[in-house]
Amino acid sequence: MLDRTVTSHTVMLLALVLWLISGAQSSDPAPLTVMYQVWEEQPVGTRVGRLVDDLRQRGETGVLEDFQVVEHGQALPFSIEVRDGTVATLGQLDREELCRGSDLCELAFSVLYRKGGVIHFLRVRVEVMDLNDHSPTFPSSQQEVEISEMATLRMRIPLDRAVDPDAGPNGLQTYSLSVNQHFALDVRSAVDGPKQAELVVIKELDREVHSSFELTLVAWDKGNPPRSGSTLVQVNVLDSNDNSPMFEDSTPTVELAEDTARGTSVINLKATDPDQGANGEVEYSLSKHAPPEVQKLFSIHPQSGVVTLKGQLDYEAKHFYEVDIQARDLGPNAIPSHCKLHIKLRDVNDNAPRIHVTWTPPDSPVATVLEGAPEDTFLALVMVSDADSGDNGNVHAHIQHGSGHFRLKKIHGDNYMIVTNGTLDREKVMEYNLTLLAQDYGDPPLSCVRHLVVHVLDENDNAPVFSKSHYRASFKENNTVGLQVLKVEANDVDIELSGRVSFSIRESNELGPPTASFAIHPTSGVVSAQQSLDYEESPTYSFIVEAIDHGHPPLTSTATVLIEIQDVNDNYPVIKEPMPKKGIAFVSVPVNEEKGEIVTQLGDGAEEGSTDPHTGRSVQNGFMGFLATTIKANDPDSGLNGRLSYMITDGNPTGLFRLNDTTGQLYVNTTNATELIGKTFKVDIAVSDKGSPRLLTKFTLEVAFINLRDHLKNSAPGNHGQLSFTMMVAICLGASCILLLLTVALVTTFCRPTKRDNHSYNCRTAESTYTSHPRRPQKNIRKTDIQLVPVLRGRREDPPEDDESQPLSPMLLVVEEQNTETQYSVANSMNPTVHSQAYPEGGSTLPVSHSRTLRKPGSIELDGTLPWTPAIPYRTLRKARNPSSSSSLNQTSTLRRHGNSEIQVSPDVEVPETSSQVTTLRRPKNTDTRSGLDAEDHRRMLRNLVRLSMAAFGENSIELSAASPEVQLEVFRPPP
């Protein structure tokens, strides 16, 4: 009872351990598997599936790319599109060739793809589905079978097997036999091959009745539609041979190790025949129905019946064989008997594990990984396999060497991934050598070693580094363009583009952009001057040089460059005081005549402490004399190149002048300077610097000695304000021009005629052109609306206070408004003489033919006596309203006026010219003024009036002289 309890507990504990082991093995995460199906015989390029779509259906998000098939063993008949993982056929698929003898034809392979920059792994299984494209076939179209007429019932005779390479229902399914009375058909399923048909005796045979039979054997599959194959079975009935050999074991079974050596005896079969003599001797042979592969591997001794192995067994290729052996006696009409030998193979650990490594990209000769990659970054896929079974095929793998920065991560089954186990730095370690070890659990265990080289790819994680943080150089000014000043160097430990460095100038000092003065070669780092530099403009230049690599993103670093310009003696001294003009400078030296001393404190030439403050006598440097002036010069160079010395080169034969070579002070070497007043001396002076070579500037100094009193008078404050005669004349002329312009502007503004509703026109064209004038009034202007206003050139009288006189423009007619007027009748005549008569007494009238009327405001009566009215501001000539007043030139013009005279005007009478001065006819202020006029003035006035009338109304062209009086024609618009 106790033994049973212990045994039960042991069994339960063993089961628990097995469950834990199986659970631990099943705890490995199963990889993502995608299943596809495709029919065989499809054309090349047939699309099987698209991995991107299937991954999306399984919830995968993000960017899915870089699909790569992992080849393992033989080449796959499929291709994978890198971009989207499209699986397509590489050729026409033949299931019978891919999976011969297997009911399920499934091709499995692994695929790597990138998701968000990380490598992932999946399994793809493609089932190749069978088409019924083959019919069952027999080895031959006819086979012969011999049987004794004494054969017992239920005796079995094996027949040839039919072969159908299709699988499943499309493969060989059954046999059929033609109808007969003596034989039946029995179909057996073979362990190592297709089904086999056996002929079974169901009725006693009689050779004298039937010596042979012809039967048709048909093999069938269950495809759609079903296919079949047939063979003719010739059964020969032999005469009786009493007994046939009998095997001691008709179905023996033998187990062999797959590593069994050739020539090893497998089994010794034994068959006996009770007959005597030749009928009792037994002969062994392989059945003619045995497959060819069996005939290659095994053989049997004809007399002893020992089965021998003559080929190499392989458990992985086939682990079970069925051998058909027959035995027959040597007598006549021998009837053979059959035996089926079953041989099972036992697996032996004769296959070492294999390691297959796949990395990305596939065209790279070695595995690669970026430096700085995060932990668990995919490096390579490792697949291990072992053709053995059981423990002999169970393999474990690990990294034997170089596992510090990498580790092997199991995915599922025998699939592993090499991933990073920390951060990498290419600048420290550029290459790793990994050793992979795969070992099975056989006895003894077999192993495999694979070496894997890993290159660490460079990332742009290092900026260029300058050899110095500050660079300094110097060169002389006036350099040649393109002068190489210095060379900067920067190193980048990265490789390829990330380590390629370019240089540029980024910043400069306040003097301007450095590209104007300096440039740097982008690859060599040589800094060169782009122009000739001047020390006097800028003694130093500083800028920043930037080094940038070509990585992504680019990294930069900077260094400061300081360039000093060395001075060159390239500037001549420049004389500032006294300023020379055309090489000659002038200076006046005032002399106190009374004391005989030179006074220099009146100017600014003396330096403090160098002279006596009153006399200018030298008290320093051993010079005894008077300070005349100080020569000031400068040199923009620096150091000795800018330090000046002064000297007298010529013009001082008597030693009158002494020049301080350091300060430039010019002294007069005399004790009494009075005798020098009024004299002028020319001294050649040279100013040189102390550079190498020395640069010299020469000029002539004219020194004039003047009297101090005269100098003081000219320099007095009152005299500073006096102007020269030329300046005063210029100022007066300018002021006169300005006053003249102002006067003209005022006269033009205030003295021009008042703007009224009238317009001036040429009297000769007014009548013909006024009708088309744009400002023509609505009422047509007639000749009766025209009034002549004479303005006589001559004496000008003051106008009356109650009336204004208006001078008339020459040769113009002004049209006035109508008002109550008296008329002068003017008769035109062709008589070329002018008659002057006295006016008749008592209001008599002058004879007028085709008269034109001369109207005048006042108390003048029409066609009556013309009383004299002296208070008339002016006389108005006006054409008569009568159209008949326009007559030809052969008519005479008669002017009637107050008085006793009559004047007739003829065109050929020469009229004396009036004076050039304008005399305006005005109304006298009173009657006393009228009596003061003499007869000559009256005659001149009348002649002028006649000339005005002739000029205004003459039909013929009458030329008027330049002295003709002014005439205005005023047109007045009558009220509507």
Beta strands, then each sheet from edge to edge (+ up, - down):
strand 1: 32-39
strand 2: 47-50
strand 3: 64-70
strand 4: 78-80
strand 5: 86-89
strand 6: 106-115
strand 7: 118-129
strand 8: 142-148
strand 9: 156-158
strand 10: 172-177
strand 11: 183-188
strand 12: 196-201
strand 13: 212-221
strand 14: 228-238
strand 15: 246-247
strand 16: 253-257
strand 17: 265-268
strand 18: 271-272
strand 19: 282-286
strand 20: 298-300
strand 21: 306-309
strand 22: 320-329
strand 23: 337-346
strand 24: 354-359
strand 25: 367-370
strand 26: 378-385
strand 27: 395-401
strand 28: 406-412
strand 29: 415-420
strand 30: 431-440
strand 31: 447-457
strand 32: 465-466
strand 33: 470-476
strand 34: 484-487
strand 35: 490-491
strand 36: 501-508
strand 37: 518-520
strand 38: 526-529
strand 39: 540-549
strand 40: 556-566
strand 41: 574-577
strand 42: 584-592
strand 43: 597-598
strand 44: 626-630
strand 45: 632-634
strand 46: 644-650
strand 47: 657-659
strand 48: 665-668
strand 49: 680-689
strand 50: 696-707
strand 51: 787-791
strand 52: 815-816
strand 53: 822-827
strand 54: 836-838
strand 55: 851-856
strand 56: 877-878
strand 57: 893-895
strand 58: 901-905
strand 59: 966-971
sheet 1: 1+ 7+ 6- 3+
sheet 2: 2+ 5- 4+
sheet 3: 8+ 14+ 13- 10+
sheet 4: 9+ 12- 11+
sheet 5: 15+ 18-
sheet 6: 16+ 23+ 22- 19+
sheet 7: 17+ 21- 20+
sheet 8: 24+ 26- 29+ 28-
sheet 9: 25+ 31+ 30- 27+
sheet 10: 32+ 35-
sheet 11: 33+ 40+ 39- 36+
sheet 12: 34+ 38- 37+
sheet 13: 41+ 45-
sheet 14: 43+ 42- 50- 49+ 46-
sheet 15: 44+ 48- 47+
sheet 16: 52+ 59+ 51- 56+
sheet 17: 53+ 55-
sheet 18: 54+ 58- 57+
end
